[in-house]
Amino acid sequence: MKKPKLKKTEKLFENTYVNVYDLIYEDGCHYYDASRRKQDDLLAVKEQAGLPDAVSAFVILSCDDGKERLLLFHEYRYPAGRFVLSIPSGLIDEEDRKDADPAVHAILRELREETGLVLDEKDDVKVISPFVFCTPGLSDESTALIAVHAGPDGSHHLSQSGAEGTEIFDGFELVTAEEAREILKRGTDSFGEPYPLVTWAAMMYFLSESAVQHR
């Protein structure tokens, strides 16, 4: 399949937090790209995707009552203007990029900060997908999806006291498979609020054959 050829990119807006570019293709079409990346690092101009912008974790805890639960929490999302049911996630920073496995290094840090979980050799961390796009259009933002299966005592050390900067959390929800099915069926969380696509993906993974086989 022949792909459209990118003729040039023009910077429309750029600051510390977000950049907007005009992608101009040879057929005269213009597409606008809101990105965290600088102009020479845009995915549209690269042959290989490289590292994603962020990491997202599907954390499954083996609890003391013998049940497995998916770790979710309520996080305030500023663009949505509300608390939404979320999963541990965060940007890959410069320190993470120095590690042999930047995505795993980043998610271990995010887990400590957002949940208080510190994993050990009994726990398992598996990259499900090294790079998926978060949105279908205006942004090229991407994330790695990582499954974490934590041992029986993991659920006893949960804390949101490590929140940094503008992060605001409001408690955990440890959902069983039955509860995850109900949330998926309902399409909203227990407060009637919509939730992010990565939370939907986490619940689907939790209920999937892949997660069952992993156990």
TIMAR-148573 format. One line per 10 residues: number of its first residue (from 1); for each residue x, z, y of N, C-alpha, C. Coordinates in steps of 0.05 Angstrom, whole numbers. Example, Ala and Ser with C-alpha at 12.3 -4.5 7.8 and 13.67 -1.06 7.14 Angstrom:
# TIMAR-148573
1	264/156/-114/246/156/-90/264/156/-66; 257/142/-45/273/143/-21/258/157/1
END
This chain:
# TIMAR-148573
1	17/0/-24/0/0/0/18/0/25; 13/-19/43/29/-20/67/18/-1/88; 35/16/98/26/36/118/30/25/146; 13/34/165/17/26/193/44/34/203; 56/18/220/83/23/230/81/37/257; 94/60/259/95/75/284/115/62/303; 105/55/326/121/41/346/137/61/363; 124/81/373/137/101/389/120/126/392; 131/147/401/116/172/407/121/179/436; 100/189/449/103/198/476/94/228/478
11	110/243/492/103/272/495/83/275/518; 60/287/512/39/291/532/40/320/543; 48/339/525/48/367/534/67/382/514; 83/399/525/101/414/508/107/441/520; 104/462/503/113/489/512/122/505/487; 125/531/490/135/547/468/117/548/444; 91/545/448/72/551/426/60/526/413; 56/505/429/43/481/418/52/457/434; 53/434/421/61/409/434/40/388/427; 35/370/446/16/348/441/30/321/446
21	29/304/426/42/278/428/22/255/423; 28/232/435/13/208/431/29/191/411; 18/186/387/30/169/367/20/141/371; 37/123/378/29/96/385/38/77/363; 19/64/350/25/46/328/25/17/337; 38/0/321/42/-28/329/15/-43/334; -6/-34/321/-32/-48/326/-45/-39/352; -31/-22/367/-42/-13/393/-59/12/391; -61/23/367/-77/47/363/-61/72/372; -76/90/384/-64/116/393/-76/138/377
31	-59/156/367/-69/180/353/-55/204/366; -71/225/370/-60/248/384/-54/270/364; -30/282/367/-19/301/348/-13/327/362; -28/348/355/-21/375/365/-4/389/344; 20/396/351/40/405/331/57/428/342; 66/445/324/86/465/331/114/452/334; 117/428/322/143/416/320/151/402/346; 178/399/350/188/384/372/187/354/364; 191/337/384/186/309/381/203/296/358; 228/304/356/245/291/335/240/303/308
41	223/323/305/217/335/279/188/330/270; 174/313/284/146/307/277/145/295/249; 125/302/234/122/290/207/118/260/208; 104/251/229/98/223/232/123/206/234; 145/217/243/170/201/246/190/206/224; 183/223/205/202/230/183/195/216/157; 215/209/142/210/197/116/203/218/95; 216/241/96/210/263/78/198/286/93; 179/299/80/164/321/94/181/345/100; 200/352/82/216/375/86/201/401/83
51	209/421/99/196/448/97/169/447/112; 149/462/102/124/465/117/128/484/140; 108/486/157/109/504/180/106/533/172; 90/538/150/82/565/144/80/569/113; 74/593/106/69/600/78/42/616/76; 28/613/53/3/627/48/4/637/19; -5/661/15/-3/674/-11/-30/680/-24; -33/673/-49/-55/681/-65/-46/705/-82; -53/729/-73/-43/753/-86/-63/765/-105; -56/766/-130/-73/778/-151/-61/804/-160
61	-76/826/-157/-66/852/-165/-79/861/-191; -62/872/-209/-72/885/-233/-76/914/-226; -102/923/-225/-108/949/-215/-110/969/-238; -110/995/-231/-109/1016/-251/-134/1017/-268; -157/1006/-259/-181/1006/-275/-182/983/-296; -159/969/-298/-158/947/-317/-168/920/-307; -179/919/-283/-188/894/-272/-168/882/-253; -168/855/-252/-152/841/-233/-169/835/-208; -156/838/-185/-170/833/-160/-153/815/-142; -167/799/-126/-154/782/-107/-152/798/-80
71	-128/798/-69/-123/813/-44/-131/796/-20; -152/805/-6/-161/792/19/-162/814/41; -162/806/66/-164/825/87/-178/812/111; -187/828/129/-200/818/154/-179/818/176; -176/794/187/-156/789/208/-169/776/232; -162/785/256/-173/773/280/-159/746/285; -175/725/286/-164/698/292/-172/690/319; -153/688/337/-160/683/365/-175/657/370; -167/634/358/-182/609/363/-212/611/354; -217/628/333/-244/631/323/-259/653/339
81	-244/671/352/-256/692/368/-270/714/351; -260/718/327/-273/738/309/-254/746/286; -261/767/272/-247/774/248/-257/756/225; -238/745/210/-246/729/188/-231/738/163; -243/732/140/-232/740/114/-207/722/109; -184/735/107/-159/720/106/-141/728/83; -119/713/80/-99/720/60/-72/723/74; -52/735/61/-26/738/74/-14/711/80; -7/707/105/4/681/114/23/686/137; 40/666/143/57/668/166/75/645/168
91	87/642/192/105/620/197/132/624/183; 145/602/175/172/603/165/191/604/190; 206/626/193/223/628/217/251/620/211; 268/621/231/296/612/228/311/628/208; 306/654/206/320/670/187/313/662/158; 287/655/154/278/646/127/292/621/119; 297/603/138/309/577/132/338/579/122; 350/602/127/378/606/117/378/613/87; 355/621/76/353/629/48/352/604/30; 360/608/5/359/586/-15/331/577/-20
101	311/595/-17/283/588/-21/268/599/4; 267/583/25/255/593/50/226/602/48; 210/587/33/181/594/31/178/621/17; 192/626/-5/189/651/-19/200/674/-1; 223/669/11/234/690/29/214/697/51; 201/677/62/181/682/83/157/698/73; 147/691/50/123/704/41/129/733/32; 152/739/22/159/766/16/160/783/41; 170/771/63/170/785/89/142/789/99; 126/769/98/98/771/107/82/792/91
111	87/793/65/73/813/49/80/841/58; 105/846/63/113/873/73/99/879/99; 99/860/117/88/865/144/58/868/144; 44/850/129/15/849/131/0/866/110; 13/873/88/0/888/67/15/913/58; 40/915/65/56/938/56/67/934/28; 60/912/15/70/908/-13/99/900/-13; 114/914/-30/142/907/-35/144/901/-65; 150/876/-71/150/867/-99/176/874/-113; 175/877/-139/199/882/-155/200/862/-179
121	218/867/-197/223/848/-219/199/846/-238; 181/865/-238/158/864/-256/137/845/-245; 138/839/-219/119/822/-206/128/793/-208; 109/775/-204/116/746/-207/107/731/-182; 125/714/-172/120/697/-149/125/668/-158; 104/652/-154/105/624/-163/95/606/-141; 111/585/-134/102/565/-115/82/546/-128; 58/546/-118/37/528/-129/40/500/-117; 44/499/-91/48/474/-77/68/479/-55; 90/463/-53/110/468/-32/101/458/-5
131	79/442/-3/72/431/23/44/419/22; 25/432/36/-1/420/39/-9/421/69; -24/401/77/-33/401/105/-57/420/108; -57/434/131/-78/453/136/-104/441/147; -101/418/161/-124/405/174/-124/376/169; -146/362/171/-148/334/164/-143/315/187; -138/325/211/-137/306/233/-117/312/255; -126/327/276/-112/329/301/-84/342/298; -80/359/279/-55/374/276/-41/366/251; -14/366/252/2/362/228/11/388/215
141	-2/410/222/6/436/212/4/437/182; 23/451/169/25/451/140/33/479/130; 28/483/105/35/509/93/43/505/64; 59/523/53/65/525/24/45/544/12; 35/539/-12/17/557/-26/33/571/-48; 32/597/-48/47/613/-66/29/634/-80; 31/634/-107/15/654/-122/33/678/-128; 21/702/-124/35/727/-129/18/743/-148; 30/751/-171/16/768/-190/32/795/-190; 19/815/-180/32/841/-176/22/861/-197
151	40/879/-204/35/898/-226/15/920/-219; 10/937/-238/-12/957/-237/-11/975/-213; 13/982/-203/14/1002/-182/14/989/-154; 12/962/-153/13/949/-127/-9/956/-108; -33/961/-119/-56/966/-101/-55/993/-88; -37/1011/-96/-36/1038/-85/-19/1040/-60; -6/1017/-52/13/1019/-30/5/999/-8; -20/994/-5/-29/975/15/-29/988/43; -19/974/63/-19/984/90/-18/960/109; -32/963/132/-31/943/153/-17/953/178
161	0/974/174/14/986/197/38/968/205; 45/949/189/68/932/196/61/908/214; 36/907/224/27/884/241/46/882/265; 53/857/271/71/852/293/58/835/315; 67/839/340/58/823/362/28/825/366; 15/802/366/-14/802/371/-31/804/346; -19/809/323/-34/811/298/-52/835/298; -78/831/291/-97/853/289/-111/851/262; -111/872/247/-124/872/220/-145/894/220; -164/891/202/-186/911/200/-194/915/171
171	-175/923/155/-181/931/128/-179/909/107; -176/919/82/-173/901/59/-199/898/44; -201/876/29/-222/872/9/-208/863/-17; -210/880/-37/-198/873/-63/-222/863/-81; -224/837/-84/-248/826/-97/-243/819/-126; -262/825/-143/-262/818/-171/-270/788/-173; -267/777/-197/-276/750/-202/-305/746/-195; -322/765/-203/-350/764/-198/-356/764/-168; -342/781/-153/-346/782/-124/-336/756/-111; -314/745/-120/-304/720/-109/-325/698/-113
181	-337/697/-136/-358/676/-141/-381/679/-122; -389/704/-116/-411/709/-97/-403/700/-69; -379/705/-61/-370/697/-34/-370/666/-32; -360/653/-53/-359/624/-54/-388/612/-53; -405/625/-68/-433/615/-70/-447/619/-43; -441/641/-29/-454/647/-4/-442/631/19; -416/626/18/-403/610/38/-395/626/63; -399/652/63/-391/670/84/-381/696/72; -367/712/89/-357/738/79/-380/758/79; -373/783/74/-394/804/72/-407/810/99
191	-395/801/121/-407/805/147/-421/779/157; -424/760/140/-437/735/147/-420/716/163; -393/720/164/-375/703/179/-363/682/161; -358/658/172/-344/637/157/-315/645/153; -302/633/133/-274/640/127/-256/615/126; -230/618/129/-212/595/129/-211/581/102; -202/556/104/-199/540/80/-179/552/60; -157/564/70/-138/576/51/-150/599/36; -169/613/48/-183/635/34/-200/624/12; -214/602/18/-229/588/-3/-211/579/-26
201	-188/568/-19/-168/559/-39/-158/583/-56; -154/606/-43/-145/629/-58/-165/638/-78; -191/638/-70/-212/646/-89/-215/626/-112; -212/600/-105/-214/580/-126/-191/582/-146; -167/588/-135/-144/592/-153/-148/617/-171; -158/638/-159/-163/663/-174/-182/658/-197; -201/641/-194/-221/635/-214/-213/612/-233; -190/599/-227/-183/575/-241/-170/580/-268; -168/560/-284/-155/561/-310/-125/566/-306; -114/556/-284/-85/560/-279/-78/589/-276
211	-95/604/-261/-90/632/-258/-94/647/-284; -115/639/-299/-120/652/-325/-97/648/-344; -87/624/-345/-64/618/-363/-39/633/-355; -36/636/-329/-13/651/-318/-13/680/-328; -37/691/-330/-39/719/-338/-32/722/-367
END
